[in-house]
Amino acid sequence: MPVSLGGGGGGGGVFPQFFLTKSQTWVPPMDGKIAIHVIGAGGCGAGNNAQAGAGAGYCKKNSLAVTTAGSFVVVIGAAANPPTGGYSGAGGGTSTVAGTGLSATLTANGGAGGNVNFSPNNSPGGTASNGDVNNTGGAGYLGGGGAVGVYGPGGESTSGGKAGQTDAGSTQAGLANSMHGMITGGLAGTRNSGYDPDNNTVNGTPNGGDLSGGHEVRSAVSGSNNVGGSATVGGGGGGVYDGATGGIAIGGKGGAGLVLIQYLPW
């Protein structure tokens, strides 16, 4: 399956797909029908007390007839820079698609950033509107970031600190396995129980895969610097819990937004 990555460009097959990571005007390279997936950016984790960022909203147009005379204005939501120290995380940016044949702008809002001291007690997921499918991202609670939801609301982090994972019905094999109107995510970030000595020898894999959340990172070592697990596309960044003094706690970065356009075989 030909795939075009980055800023856009033609695939070489009958049913190409285009992963758009930069804002641009996209012109269909051939006549046909397309599915459009719009994903906002995930929120950053908080710089202390371990509250994570939320997953972004997900908007999908199931099928749209296009010709080479049409065009679409694509805006990609930017991932926010994570905070340093005891600060709340910033929210992710909004992704949109507007253009020929669409009666309203497809919109996927970014997830909220994690809150210092859990006030309020969760970071809400991004909403979506004007698609055939409009799913809210998973909230960020203790530790792990929220996920993007493809088949329903995004997975939330749990009271046990686990990161949210995109829908169980998907293959968890990553976005590169998407095709023919379907989109697939990756695995959530993980952390073994107990305190991690520092970010250089973390237990588990804190960074989240596509559409899933990053995990928290914990430390009980004085003077250590710790960074929460980051998300790749649309998921919320993990929080940081620093149980000692003298170090710097940096919340995990939320995943950037994305627009995926796929030609359909029907």
N, C-alpha and C positions, 0 to 999 in steps of 0.2 A: 504494500500500500504506500504510494508516494505521499510524503509529508513535507510541507513547507514550514520551516521554523523561523522564528524571529519576526522581522518587520513585514513579511509578506512576500509573495512571489508564486509562481506557478508550480504545481506538482506535475509530474510527467505522465499520469495515468488517466484512466477513464473516470474514476471517482476520487479525485484528490481531496485533501483536507489541509487547512491553513491554520496554524497556531500563531495568532497575532499577539505580540507582546509589547508593541509600541502603538501609540495613537497615530492614526493615519486615515486616508480615504482609500477604501478597498474597492476595486473594480472587478467584477466577475470575469475570469479569463475565458469562460465558455458558457453557453446557454445550458440550462438544466434546472434542477431543484436542489435546494440546499437546506440543511439544518444549521441553526445558529445557537451556540452556547455562549452565554455571557456570565463571567464570574468576577465579582469585586475582589478587592484586596482584604486580607485578614488583618485583625488588630494585633498590636504588639503586646507582649506580656509586661506586667508591672516590674519596676526595678527592685522591688522588695516585697516580702510577704506572699510571694508565690502566686498571686492571682494572674491568670492567663488571659490572652486576647481571644476574641470571638472569631468564628468563621464568617466568611462573606456570604452574601446572597448569591443565588443561582437562578438565572433566567434563560429559558429556552424557547426558541421558535421551532416547532416541529418540522415544518416544511414550507418553503417559499420558492415560487418560480422566479428565476432570474435570467437576464440576458446580458450580453456584453455592453449594452447601452446603459445599463443601470450603474449605480454606485452607492456606497455606504460610508458614512462617517463613523469611525470607530474610535472610542476613547477608552484607554486602559487605565484602571485605577492603580495608583502608585502605592507601594508598600511604605508605611511610615517608618522613620528611623526610631529604633528602640531607645528608651530613656536610660540614663545612668544614675545610680543611686536610688533613693527612696521616692521615686516619682511614678505616677500613673502612666500607662502606655498610651500612645496615640492610636486613633482609629485608622483603618485602611481606606483607600480611595474608592470612588464609584466607577464602574465600567458601564459604558452605554454603546448601543448601536442604533443608528437611524439611517433611513435611506429608502430607495425605490421599492415600493410594494408594502412597506411597513406602515400601518395606520398610526402607530405610536412608537415612541422610543423604547427599545428594550433596555431595561435598567436593572443592574445588580449592585446594590449598595455594599460598602465595606463593613466589616465587623468592627465592633468597638474595642478599644484598648482595655487592658486589665487595670483594675483599681487598687490603689494602695489602701491597705487596711480593710479591704472587702466592703467598701461603702460606695455604692450599693453592693450586694453580695454576689453579683455576677456581671460580666460584661456581655451585653446582648448581641446576638448575631445580626448580620446585615440582612435587610429585606430585599425583595425583588418585585418587579411589576412589568405589566404589558406583554408578557410572554404567554405561550400556551402552558408553560410550567413556570411557577414562581415559588421558589423555596427559600425559607429563612435559614441562615447559617446557625451552627451550634454555638451556644453560649460558652463563655470561659468561666470556670469556677476555680477551684483549688488546683494549682499545678499545671495541667495540660490545656492546650489551646483547643478551641472548637473547630469543627470540620465543616466543609461545604456539603450540602445535601443534594444529591442528584435525583433520588426517588422519593424524597420526603425531607422534612427538616433535618438539618445537619446534626451529626453526632456531637454531644456535649461532653466536656470533661466531667469526671465524676468526683465524688467526695474522697475517693481513694487516690486522687491525683492523676488518673490516667488521662492521656490526651484523647480528644475526640477523633473518630475515624469516619471517613466517608462510608456510604452505604454498604452493608454487608453483602448485598446482592451483586456488587461489582467485583471485578477480579482482583483488585488491589495490586495490579501489575503496572500501574502508572499510565499517564496520559498518552504515551506513545502507542498504547494498544487500543486507543479509541478508533472507531470507524463506523460508517453507515448510520449516522444519527445517534450513536451511543458514545458516551464519554466515561472513562474509567479513571479511578484515582489510585493512590498508593497507600502504604501503611502509615499508621500514626507513629509518632515518636514514643519511645519506651524508656523506662527507668526501673532498675531493680529496687527492692525495698531497702530502707536504711539511708543513711546520709552518704553522699558522694564526697570524696576528699577535696576535689576541685574540678574545674571544667576540663582539665587536661587528662584526667583519669576517670571519666564519668562511667558509671555502670549503665549498660544498655545503649541505645541509639536515640539520643534526645531529639534530633532533627526529624520533622515529619515529612512524609512523602506527599505527592500531588493531592490536593484537595483535603488533606488531613492536618491535624494539629501537631505542633511541636510539644515536647514534654518539658516539665519543670526540671531544674537543676538545683540540688541542695548542697549545702556545705556546712561543716562544723569546724573548719580550719581557720584560725585567726589569720587575717591578712591575705586570704585568697581572693582572687577575682573570679566571678562566676557569671556565665552568660546562659540564659534560658535557651532551650531548643528552638530553632527557627522552623518556619513553615516554608514550603516551596511555592505552591500556587493556591491562593485563596484561604488557606487555613490560618488559625490564630497561633501566635507565638507563645511559647511556654513561659511560665513565671520563674522567679528565682526566690529561693528561701535561703537566706544567709543567717545561720545560727550562731555566728561568731562575730567578732569585731575586726575592724581594720581593713576590710576588703571592699571591693566595688561590685555591686550587684547590677547586672544589665539584663533587662527583659529580652526575651526571645523575639526576633523579628517576625512580623506577620508575612504571609505569602503575598506576592504581587498578584494583580488582576490578570485576566486572560480572556480573549475571545477566540473561540474555535469555530471555524466554518467548514462544514463538510458537504461535499456533493453526495447526493443520494442515488442509489441504484433503482429507485422506483418513482 
